[in-house]
Amino acid sequence: MFRKKFITIASVASGSFLAGLATDKLQSSLKNTHFLEEAITNHDDVLLPKPCLPIFGTVSAASIVPANTKLDQSKSIPPEPTPGASRVSQIMRFGFPGLDNVRSLDDYILSYDRRNRTAHWVFEHLTAETVAYNEKVDRSKCEFVEDESIHPYFRSSNSDYKASGFDRGHLAAAGNHRKDQLHCQQTFLLSNMSPQVGKGFNRDSWNRLERHVRNLTKSNKNVYVCTEADGKMYVKYQVIGKNHVAVPTHFFKVIVMENHKQELSLESYVMPNQPIDDKTPLTLFQVPPETVERAAGLLFFDKLSLDKLKTINGKNEVWL
């Protein structure tokens, strides 16, 4: 009997030049603006910490727990939100990396970098059901559109990408959101895009990583994905268009998977924004999670201590 498993993937896009520190109020017109209130009461009558506000970080990596260390997977793992809980509380089960200009879409969450006109990070929660083929959802009907929830001064536009030599690269992949046509269309908001090299990266190796993430739902109950775009480690960086959309030099994906036994595993990738030979294995781009955290200046899955992970990048050792 096939046991349904879920995979949680986290994808984040932001510049390591640490820009965009201003914070907007959440738009009242967005459907999930009340998620902060719901998030602390979504598990029956038990009061829980808000799944945001990563004040006391628990995710870091400086030493290794040996492979023979016995870990108790059943304790200190935030439980799944109860049925009927807001989508935000489901997606952000393990905490927010930050609260800068957070935008709540129907099926993913992003934090927007107003200075660089791209996302700091994008968070997704995937299951076998949400990524399954749906004949009612047609990607070809989707159009790239400006995100009108962002002030015109800080938006990117389609004209920025025209003749730039870069693709409008998805952070939350369209193929991850097949349950509803609206969910798919919302991945085409330009706030979810970042300039990506087309041939050899966006249409090839980055696409391979996105497919790998979706395949994880076949063997896991939940998949949580965080995606980020990182810029050069100095002030001078390439921009495109009249709005000066920053071109990332690298893209990150940090993925947490939960199987039917409630065992958790993590995979962490950094890929350069350049053509990559399709023969290059994805495992070549795996890095310790602290590499991403330090470059991004963010703590991912802050409510989940890494000593609760069974494996990291396929190895039976935990970075603390």
N, C-alpha and C positions, 0 to 999 in steps of 0.2 A: 504494500500500500504506500502510495506516494505521500510523504509527510511534508506538508507545506512549510517552507522556511522563509525567513525574511532577511534582507540584507539592508543595512543602513550605510549610506554613503555620504560623505561630506566633501563638498567641493568648494574651494575658495579662490577668489581672484582679487588680488590687491597688490600694490607696489611696496617693495621693501624700503622705498624712500620715505615711508611713514607719513603719507599725506592724508588729507581729508579728515581732520580731527573734529570738525564741527558736527553737531548732532541736531537732527530735525525731530520735530514731533511726528509721531506716526499719523498718517492721513486718516481722518475719521471716516472717509468714504471706503476704506479698505475693509473687507469682510471680517478680518480677525483682529480688529484693533483692541478688543477686550481680552486678548490672550494672556496678558500678565495676571489679570484677576483669575481667569479660569485655570491657569497653570498651577496655582497653589492649592486648588480644591478639586482637581480632576480625578483623584483616587478616593472615591467614596467620601467619608467624613474625616479622613486623615489629613492633617495639615502638612503640606510638603514645601520644601524650598522652591522658590520660583526657578523655572528652568532657564533663567537668564542670569544677569548679574554675576558674572564669574569673578567674585571678589576674592575668594580664597581658592586659589588654583591648586588642583590636585594632579594635573598632568604635567609631568616634566620627565626628562630622561638624562640621567647622568651616570647611573650604574646598572649592572645587570643582576637580576635574580636568577640563580643557576637553574638549569633545566630540571633538576631533581627536587626543586622546592615545591612543596604541596600547597596549592592555592585553593582557597575556598571560594568557588564561583558563585555560591548562593547568597553571600552577604555583600552588603554595600553596593549592590547593583540597582540603580533606579528601576522600579517596576514599569511595565508597559502601562500607558494610560488606559483607563477603563473605556469600554465601548461608549461612543457618543462624545468622547472628549474632543476638544478642538483639534484641528489638523496641526496647528502650531505646536501644541504640547506633544503630539505624536512625533513630529519631525525633530523637535529640539529636546527630546527625552534626556539626552546626556549633557545638556547645557549649551549656552550661547558662547561663541568665541569672543564676542564683543557686542556693543549696543549702538554703534555709530550708524545713524541713518538706516535703521532696520526697516525693511519692506516685507510685508506678509502677503504672499500670493496664495492662490487656492491650493497649490500642491508643492511649493518650495518657499524658502525664506532666503532673502539676501540682505547684505549690509553694503550700502552704496558709498563709494569714495567720490565725493563731489569734485575734488580737485582734479583727479585723473580720469573722471568720466567712465569708470568701470566699477565693478564690485570689489569690495574688500574680500568678501567670501560669499559663497552660495551653499546652502544646506538642503539636502534631500533625504527622504526616507523611502526606500524601495522595497517592494515585495513582488513575489511571483505574479500576483494579480495585477499590480499597477503597471508592470512592464510587458504584460502579455499582449499579443497582437489583437487589435480591435479594429474591425472593418469599418466602424463608424468614425474612426479618427483618421484624417487624411492630412499628412504633413504638408503636401503640396498646396493646400488651401491656406496655409499660414503665411503671414507677411511680417517682415521686420518693421517694427514701429517704435517710435519714441515712447519713453515712459513718462506719461503726463503727470505722474505723481511726484516727479522731480522738477524743481524750478528750472525754467528754460535756460538760465545762465549756466546750469551745471549738467545739462543733458548732453549725451552724444546724439548725433543724427546720422541718417543714411548717407548724407553728403560727405561726412567725415571719412567714410570708408571708400567712397567712389574714387577710383584711380589711385588708391593708396598702395596697392600691391598686397594688402592684407585681407583675409576673410573676416566676416563677422562670426567669430567663434563662440559657440555656446559654452556656458559654464554649467548650468543645469541643462543636460542634454534633452533634446526633444523626444528622443526614443525612450527616455525614462518616464514619460508622462503620457501614456496612451489610454488612460481610463476615460478621458473626456476631451472633446475637441478644444474646449476653452483652456484646459490645462496645457495642452500642446501649444496653443497660440500664445499663452503667457510666457513660454520659454523663448519666444521671438521678440520680447521686449529688449530694446537696446541696452537697458541696464543689466541684462543678463549676458551681454556680448563683450568680448575683448578681442583686440586685433591679434589674429593668429596667422602665421605663415600657412598658406593654403596647401599646395602640393607637398607631400612628404610629412605634413604635420596634421593640420585640422582635418583634412580629408583622408588621412591615412593613420599614422601612429596614435594620434589623440583619439581618433575614432575606434581604434583597436582597444584602447584603455576603456573607453565608454562601454564597448561591447563586453569586455571582461567584467566590468562592474555589474552589468545586467545579468550576466551568466551566473554571478554569485548568488542570485536569488533562487537558482535551481537547487542549491544545497544549503540554504540558510533561511531561517524564518524572517529575519529582519536585516536590512542592509542600510546603514547610515553613511551618507557621503558628504564630505566637505571639499569644495573646490576653490582654489585661489589662483590669482595671477600675480606673479612677482616681478618687480622691475629691477633695474640695475642698482647696485649698491653704492650709487653716487648720484648727485643731483642732476647731472646732464643725462637725459634719457630721451628716446625718440618719441615724438608725438605725431598724430595724423589729423588732418582736417582743420577747419576753422575753430573747432571747439577744443583742439589740442588733446585728443584722446591718447592717453599713454599706452605705449606698446610694451607689454610684458616681455621679459627675457626668458622667463620660466613659468610653468604652470604646475600647481600642486594638486594632488588628490589624496585625502586621508579617508580611509574606509573602515568602518567597524561593522562586523558581521556577528549575528546572533543565531546559533543553530537551535534545533528543537530541544536540546538539553540545557538551554540557556547558557551555553558556553560562548564566550566572546573571543573574537580574533580581530587583529588589526593589520591593514596593509597601508603603506605610505609611499607615495610616488612623487618624484620631481622630474619633469620633462622640459628640455630646452625648447624654446619657441623657434625651431628651425627644422629643415627637412631631416627626417630620420628614416633610415633604411628599414623597410618592412620586415626584414629578416632579423632585426635587432629584437631580442626577447624583452618583454615588458619588465621582467625581473631585474634587468640591468639598471632600471631607473628607481628601484626600491631604495629607500633611505630610512634611517632611524627617525621616529616621529619628532624628536627634538630638533632635527635639522629644519623641518618645516616650521615648527613653533618659533624658533629663534629668528629665522629669516622673516617670518610674517609678523612677529611681535604679538602673537595670539596664542591662547591655550585652547586646544581643541578638545571636545568631549570633557569639559571641565568637571562634570559631575561623576565622571568615571575614572577611578584610579587605575593606572596601567597595570598594577599588580593583580588586577582581576582578569587580565587577558590571558587566554590559554596560549596563544601564539602571536608573534609580531613578524610580519613578512615571512610567514611559514615556518618560523623557528620557535622551538620551545624554550624561549627565554624572554624575560620581560625587562624592558628598560624602565628604570624608575627616575 
